[in-house]
Amino acid sequence: MAKDPTDYSTVDFIAPVLNVTCGQVLMDRQRHIAIVAKKGKTHAHLVQVKSGILKLTRYTARELTDEWSDADYPFDRAVARLLELGKQHGITESARNALEQLARVGREPKQHRLFG
């Protein structure tokens, strides 16, 4: 469970771990989907609709756990849906390349749970 953003009485001593895989589908509180396109040791890049256009956005582990949760949404359907949204509303070149790469390669074989 994500920490309540209004709770200022507790301190988090253990930094969140970046526990996502490329191709993992996530959902925010407004039920918007995103897909993990790239990941590093400390951050991940999500393809998501932001400001009316499909973009590649960088998130730290803490931002991911605060803003996103696992989505029960099939990988193939998510990639197709995001590509369709890109055609309708616009897409950056980096987001298009990331989605095309995911469509070719597929998701990483093991899906992790964002919230253990």
Short mmCIF file of the C-alpha atoms (twelve columns), coordinates in Angstrom:
data_MODEL
# 
_entry.id   MODEL 
# 
loop_
_atom_site.group_PDB 
_atom_site.id 
_atom_site.type_symbol 
_atom_site.label_atom_id 
_atom_site.label_alt_id 
_atom_site.label_comp_id 
_atom_site.label_asym_id 
_atom_site.label_seq_id 
_atom_site.Cartn_x 
_atom_site.Cartn_y 
_atom_site.Cartn_z 
_atom_site.pdbx_PDB_model_num 
ATOM 1   C CA . MET A 1   0.000  0.000   0.000   1 
ATOM 2   C CA . ALA A 2   1.333  3.409   -0.899  1 
ATOM 3   C CA . LYS A 3   2.093  5.891   1.821   1 
ATOM 4   C CA . ASP A 4   -0.611 8.458   2.447   1 
ATOM 5   C CA . PRO A 5   0.784  11.695  0.933   1 
ATOM 6   C CA . THR A 6   -0.879 13.739  3.693   1 
ATOM 7   C CA . ASP A 7   0.812  11.740  6.488   1 
ATOM 8   C CA . TYR A 8   3.654  13.914  7.747   1 
ATOM 9   C CA . SER A 9   4.004  12.100  11.085  1 
ATOM 10  C CA . THR A 10  6.027  9.160   9.792   1 
ATOM 11  C CA . VAL A 11  9.374  8.995   8.071   1 
ATOM 12  C CA . ASP A 12  10.326 6.449   5.460   1 
ATOM 13  C CA . PHE A 13  13.792 5.098   6.233   1 
ATOM 14  C CA . ILE A 14  13.860 2.374   3.594   1 
ATOM 15  C CA . ALA A 15  14.014 3.710   0.071   1 
ATOM 16  C CA . PRO A 16  11.590 2.104   -2.382  1 
ATOM 17  C CA . VAL A 17  13.065 -0.469  -4.742  1 
ATOM 18  C CA . LEU A 18  12.504 -0.190  -8.487  1 
ATOM 19  C CA . ASN A 19  10.604 -3.463  -8.835  1 
ATOM 20  C CA . VAL A 20  9.195  -3.273  -12.371 1 
ATOM 21  C CA . THR A 21  9.966  -5.003  -15.662 1 
ATOM 22  C CA . CYS A 22  9.962  -3.661  -19.200 1 
ATOM 23  C CA . GLY A 23  6.528  -4.134  -20.670 1 
ATOM 24  C CA . GLN A 24  4.753  -4.079  -17.313 1 
ATOM 25  C CA . VAL A 25  1.396  -2.306  -17.511 1 
ATOM 26  C CA . LEU A 26  0.624  0.187   -14.724 1 
ATOM 27  C CA . MET A 27  -2.419 2.290   -13.837 1 
ATOM 28  C CA . ASP A 28  -2.706 5.592   -11.970 1 
ATOM 29  C CA . ARG A 29  -5.522 6.732   -9.676  1 
ATOM 30  C CA . GLN A 30  -7.467 8.200   -12.613 1 
ATOM 31  C CA . ARG A 31  -7.307 4.752   -14.293 1 
ATOM 32  C CA . HIS A 32  -4.928 5.887   -17.041 1 
ATOM 33  C CA . ILE A 33  -2.645 3.134   -18.247 1 
ATOM 34  C CA . ALA A 34  1.076  3.368   -18.878 1 
ATOM 35  C CA . ILE A 35  3.682  0.829   -19.851 1 
ATOM 36  C CA . VAL A 36  7.256  0.502   -18.607 1 
ATOM 37  C CA . ALA A 37  9.459  1.069   -21.660 1 
ATOM 38  C CA . LYS A 38  12.918 1.298   -20.059 1 
ATOM 39  C CA . LYS A 39  14.338 0.757   -16.623 1 
ATOM 40  C CA . GLY A 40  17.576 1.505   -14.883 1 
ATOM 41  C CA . LYS A 41  18.813 0.984   -11.325 1 
ATOM 42  C CA . THR A 42  17.137 4.089   -9.910  1 
ATOM 43  C CA . HIS A 43  14.460 5.106   -12.415 1 
ATOM 44  C CA . ALA A 44  12.113 3.830   -15.099 1 
ATOM 45  C CA . HIS A 45  10.624 5.418   -18.208 1 
ATOM 46  C CA . LEU A 46  6.902  5.029   -18.808 1 
ATOM 47  C CA . VAL A 47  5.008  5.602   -22.034 1 
ATOM 48  C CA . GLN A 48  1.888  7.491   -20.983 1 
ATOM 49  C CA . VAL A 49  -0.523 10.174  -22.095 1 
ATOM 50  C CA . LYS A 50  0.644  13.435  -20.556 1 
ATOM 51  C CA . SER A 51  -0.662 16.890  -21.482 1 
ATOM 52  C CA . GLY A 52  -2.789 15.362  -24.239 1 
ATOM 53  C CA . ILE A 53  0.081  13.621  -26.053 1 
ATOM 54  C CA . LEU A 54  1.795  10.252  -25.662 1 
ATOM 55  C CA . LYS A 55  5.225  10.796  -24.081 1 
ATOM 56  C CA . LEU A 56  8.101  8.920   -22.511 1 
ATOM 57  C CA . THR A 57  8.317  10.099  -18.883 1 
ATOM 58  C CA . ARG A 58  11.013 9.320   -16.299 1 
ATOM 59  C CA . TYR A 59  10.029 8.237   -12.757 1 
ATOM 60  C CA . THR A 60  12.057 7.364   -9.676  1 
ATOM 61  C CA . ALA A 61  11.149 4.308   -7.597  1 
ATOM 62  C CA . ARG A 62  9.427  6.521   -5.017  1 
ATOM 63  C CA . GLU A 63  7.364  8.339   -7.665  1 
ATOM 64  C CA . LEU A 64  6.306  5.009   -9.167  1 
ATOM 65  C CA . THR A 65  5.115  3.582   -5.864  1 
ATOM 66  C CA . ASP A 66  3.382  6.854   -4.923  1 
ATOM 67  C CA . GLU A 67  1.572  7.415   -8.225  1 
ATOM 68  C CA . TRP A 68  1.178  4.028   -9.968  1 
ATOM 69  C CA . SER A 69  -0.112 0.552   -9.229  1 
ATOM 70  C CA . ASP A 70  -0.188 -2.760  -11.059 1 
ATOM 71  C CA . ALA A 71  -2.822 -2.972  -13.771 1 
ATOM 72  C CA . ASP A 72  -4.716 -6.109  -14.633 1 
ATOM 73  C CA . TYR A 73  -4.460 -5.233  -18.315 1 
ATOM 74  C CA . PRO A 74  -2.926 -7.485  -20.994 1 
ATOM 75  C CA . PHE A 75  0.447  -6.383  -22.402 1 
ATOM 76  C CA . ASP A 76  -0.511 -6.781  -26.087 1 
ATOM 77  C CA . ARG A 77  -3.734 -4.861  -25.605 1 
ATOM 78  C CA . ALA A 78  -1.943 -2.051  -23.731 1 
ATOM 79  C CA . VAL A 79  0.664  -1.606  -26.489 1 
ATOM 80  C CA . ALA A 80  -2.051 -1.575  -29.170 1 
ATOM 81  C CA . ARG A 81  -4.179 0.872   -27.161 1 
ATOM 82  C CA . LEU A 82  -1.281 3.266   -26.565 1 
ATOM 83  C CA . LEU A 83  -0.285 3.179   -30.244 1 
ATOM 84  C CA . GLU A 84  -3.905 3.969   -31.187 1 
ATOM 85  C CA . LEU A 85  -3.987 6.865   -28.703 1 
ATOM 86  C CA . GLY A 86  -0.749 8.127   -30.255 1 
ATOM 87  C CA . LYS A 87  -2.339 8.145   -33.712 1 
ATOM 88  C CA . GLN A 88  -5.392 10.017  -32.404 1 
ATOM 89  C CA . HIS A 89  -3.732 12.587  -30.142 1 
ATOM 90  C CA . GLY A 90  -0.074 12.696  -31.139 1 
ATOM 91  C CA . ILE A 91  3.046  10.925  -29.967 1 
ATOM 92  C CA . THR A 92  6.648  11.929  -29.413 1 
ATOM 93  C CA . GLU A 93  9.346  10.178  -31.412 1 
ATOM 94  C CA . SER A 94  10.884 8.630   -28.280 1 
ATOM 95  C CA . ALA A 95  7.516  7.222   -27.159 1 
ATOM 96  C CA . ARG A 96  6.822  5.803   -30.640 1 
ATOM 97  C CA . ASN A 97  10.254 4.143   -30.756 1 
ATOM 98  C CA . ALA A 98  9.784  2.680   -27.267 1 
ATOM 99  C CA . LEU A 99  6.351  1.237   -28.121 1 
ATOM 100 C CA . GLU A 100 7.574  -0.191  -31.426 1 
ATOM 101 C CA . GLN A 101 10.514 -1.788  -29.594 1 
ATOM 102 C CA . LEU A 102 8.140  -3.319  -27.033 1 
ATOM 103 C CA . ALA A 103 5.871  -4.583  -29.821 1 
ATOM 104 C CA . ARG A 104 8.863  -6.285  -31.510 1 
ATOM 105 C CA . VAL A 105 10.595 -7.679  -28.437 1 
ATOM 106 C CA . GLY A 106 7.659  -8.146  -26.078 1 
ATOM 107 C CA . ARG A 107 7.728  -7.798  -22.340 1 
ATOM 108 C CA . GLU A 108 10.361 -9.230  -20.057 1 
ATOM 109 C CA . PRO A 109 9.396  -12.781 -19.090 1 
ATOM 110 C CA . LYS A 110 8.875  -12.216 -15.375 1 
ATOM 111 C CA . GLN A 111 6.329  -9.701  -14.161 1 
ATOM 112 C CA . HIS A 112 7.003  -8.227  -10.731 1 
ATOM 113 C CA . ARG A 113 4.345  -6.878  -8.444  1 
ATOM 114 C CA . LEU A 114 4.875  -3.164  -7.849  1 
ATOM 115 C CA . PHE A 115 3.524  -3.491  -4.316  1 
ATOM 116 C CA . GLY A 116 5.068  -6.793  -3.245  1 
# 
